[in-house]
Amino acid sequence: MLCMNTPTDLRRYAWLSIAAALVTIGLKTAAWYVTGSVGLLSDAAESVVNLVAAVMALAALTVAAKPADKNHHFGHTKAEYFSAAVEGLMIFVAAAFILVSSIERFFNPQELDNVGIGLGISLVAAAVNGTVAVVLLQVGRRHRSITLVADGKHLMTDVWTSAGVVVGVLLVALTGWARLDALIAFLVGVNILVTGWRLIIQSTAGFMDVSLPKDDNDKIRSILESFTSDEVQFHALRTREAGRLRFMSVHILVPGRWTVQAGHDLTENISDGIRGEYPELRVICHVEPIEDPRSYEDELL
């Protein structure tokens, strides 16, 4: 049997991310314009990447929200992994721009202007990103949306980037060492590269039908064991994640003399017990006669 629930539509959070990106692009560009800081320019460049990533997230969530159809029996939720992978690549592009700009500015340092105004604007932009990042991370983790989690992590990285840039620009103003601005921007670029790499690794794992975390698998096994008796045994438990959705299948061994109704009642009780702990889990149960040797040929699954 397969038990399924209707997934929550998360696209409104992608629109929130798009709005935040547009606001912060305007603010950070203004901060760069009034100060001439390459660090603030690198911060603005990352927000452009945020906008592209948010649009990609909206597209992925739109596809992922589509119900199962004749060609996609398990839904479209894996579309979210494409968004996470593309976002990781876009982060690489932003990092490359930042690194090149910082190296050029290191060898051609420039004095900064209107530092106070620029830093004030940058801090407002960081506050906007931080607020939206917290929302995306909370919703993404609650609904296991790798797209929203990736977007939230990207925005949170942007917050730390802005903090680093603000500190760098402030130190330039205090020390008068203009090259410090370029050094801070370079470190920001390296940090962004690490974030992009982690997103790509995570999305690749999703394409490979990675199993549920060990703690979840152990808990599911403990629930199954609560139904175990002299007449009821289990094997071939398998779990996997596909975007927001989670799937598990298990083979249930019962006496061959049982009626179809008795087997069905048992699978319903097992599914209810598992869904009591994991309401979002799609449960597939396969009933086999415990006396038949062929029932044990799939134990290694």
Residue pairs with C-beta under 8 A, 6 or more apart in sequence:
1 264
1 267
1 268
1 271
1 283
1 284
1 285
2 282
2 283
2 284
3 271
3 275
3 282
3 283
4 68
4 282
5 279
5 280
6 67
7 64
7 65
7 75
7 77
7 143
7 244
7 245
8 143
9 61
9 65
10 61
10 65
10 139
10 140
10 143
10 145
10 147
10 148
10 244
11 58
11 61
11 62
11 65
13 135
13 136
13 139
13 140
13 148
14 54
14 57
14 58
14 61
14 147
14 148
14 151
15 58
16 132
16 135
16 136
17 50
17 53
17 54
17 57
17 132
17 136
17 151
17 155
18 51
18 54
18 55
18 58
20 50
20 54
20 128
20 129
20 132
20 155
21 47
21 48
21 50
21 51
21 54
22 51
23 125
23 128
24 47
24 50
24 125
24 128
24 129
24 158
25 44
25 47
25 48
25 50
25 51
27 121
27 122
27 124
27 125
27 128
28 40
28 43
28 44
28 47
28 121
28 122
28 125
28 162
29 44
30 121
31 37
31 40
31 43
31 44
31 117
31 118
31 119
31 121
31 122
31 125
32 40
32 41
32 43
32 44
32 118
34 113
34 114
34 117
34 118
34 121
35 112
35 113
35 114
35 115
35 117
35 118
35 119
35 169
36 110
36 111
36 112
36 113
37 112
37 115
37 118
37 165
37 169
37 172
37 181
38 101
38 102
38 104
38 105
38 181
38 182
38 185
39 102
39 164
39 165
39 168
39 169
39 181
39 182
39 184
39 185
39 188
40 118
40 122
40 165
40 169
41 101
41 185
42 97
42 98
42 101
42 102
42 161
42 165
42 185
42 188
42 189
43 122
43 125
43 158
43 161
43 162
43 165
43 188
45 94
45 97
45 98
45 101
46 94
46 98
46 158
46 161
46 188
46 192
47 125
47 129
47 158
48 94
49 90
49 91
49 93
49 94
49 154
50 129
50 154
50 155
50 158
52 90
53 83
53 86
53 87
53 90
53 91
53 150
53 151
53 154
54 151
56 83
56 86
56 87
56 90
57 83
57 87
57 147
57 148
57 150
57 151
59 83
60 79
60 80
60 82
60 83
60 147
61 79
61 80
61 83
61 145
61 147
61 148
63 76
63 79
64 75
64 76
64 77
64 78
64 79
64 80
64 147
64 243
64 244
65 76
66 72
66 75
66 76
67 75
68 74
68 75
68 76
74 242
74 245
74 247
74 282
75 242
75 245
77 242
77 243
77 244
77 245
78 206
78 207
78 242
78 243
79 243
80 145
80 146
80 147
80 206
80 243
80 244
81 146
81 203
81 204
81 206
81 207
81 243
82 203
83 146
83 147
83 150
84 146
84 147
84 150
84 199
84 200
84 202
84 203
84 206
85 199
85 200
85 203
85 204
87 150
87 151
87 154
87 196
87 199
88 150
88 196
88 197
88 198
88 199
88 200
88 203
89 196
89 200
90 196
91 154
91 192
91 193
91 195
91 196
91 199
92 193
92 196
94 192
95 189
95 190
95 192
95 193
95 196
96 189
98 185
98 186
98 188
98 189
98 192
99 186
99 189
99 190
101 185
102 182
102 183
102 185
102 186
102 188
102 189
103 182
103 186
105 179
105 181
105 182
105 185
106 179
106 182
106 183
106 186
109 178
109 179
109 181
109 182
110 178
111 178
112 118
112 169
112 172
112 173
112 178
112 181
115 169
115 170
115 172
115 173
118 169
119 166
119 169
119 170
122 162
122 165
122 166
122 169
123 162
123 166
125 162
126 158
126 159
126 162
126 163
126 166
129 155
129 156
129 158
129 159
129 162
130 155
130 156
130 159
132 152
132 155
133 152
133 153
133 155
133 156
133 158
133 159
134 152
134 156
135 152
136 148
136 149
136 151
136 152
136 155
137 148
137 149
137 152
137 153
137 156
139 145
139 148
140 146
140 147
140 148
140 149
140 150
140 151
140 152
141 149
143 244
144 241
144 243
144 244
144 246
144 280
145 243
145 244
146 202
146 203
146 206
146 243
147 243
150 199
150 202
150 203
153 195
153 198
153 199
154 195
154 199
157 191
157 192
157 195
160 191
161 188
161 191
161 192
164 184
164 187
164 188
164 191
165 184
165 185
165 188
167 184
168 180
168 181
168 183
168 184
168 185
169 181
169 184
171 177
171 180
171 184
172 178
172 180
172 181
206 241
206 242
206 243
209 240
209 241
209 242
210 240
210 241
211 217
211 238
211 239
211 240
211 241
212 220
212 239
212 240
212 241
212 246
212 248
216 239
216 278
217 237
217 239
219 277
220 237
220 239
220 248
220 274
220 277
220 278
221 237
223 270
223 273
223 274
223 277
224 234
224 237
224 250
224 270
224 274
225 234
226 273
227 234
227 266
227 269
227 270
227 273
228 234
231 254
231 255
231 290
232 252
232 253
232 254
232 266
233 252
233 253
233 290
234 250
234 251
234 252
234 253
235 250
235 251
235 253
235 296
235 298
235 299
235 301
236 249
236 250
236 251
236 286
236 298
236 299
236 300
236 301
237 248
237 249
237 250
238 248
238 249
238 250
238 301
239 246
239 247
239 248
240 246
240 247
240 248
241 247
244 280
245 280
245 282
246 278
246 280
246 281
246 282
247 281
247 282
247 284
248 274
248 281
248 282
248 283
248 284
249 283
249 284
249 285
249 286
250 270
250 283
250 284
250 285
250 286
251 285
251 286
251 287
251 288
251 295
251 298
251 301
252 263
252 266
252 267
252 270
252 285
252 286
252 287
252 288
253 288
253 289
253 290
253 295
254 262
254 263
254 266
254 287
254 288
254 289
254 290
255 289
255 290
255 291
256 289
256 290
256 291
256 292
263 287
266 287
267 285
267 287
270 283
270 285
271 283
271 285
274 281
274 283
275 281
275 283
288 295
289 295
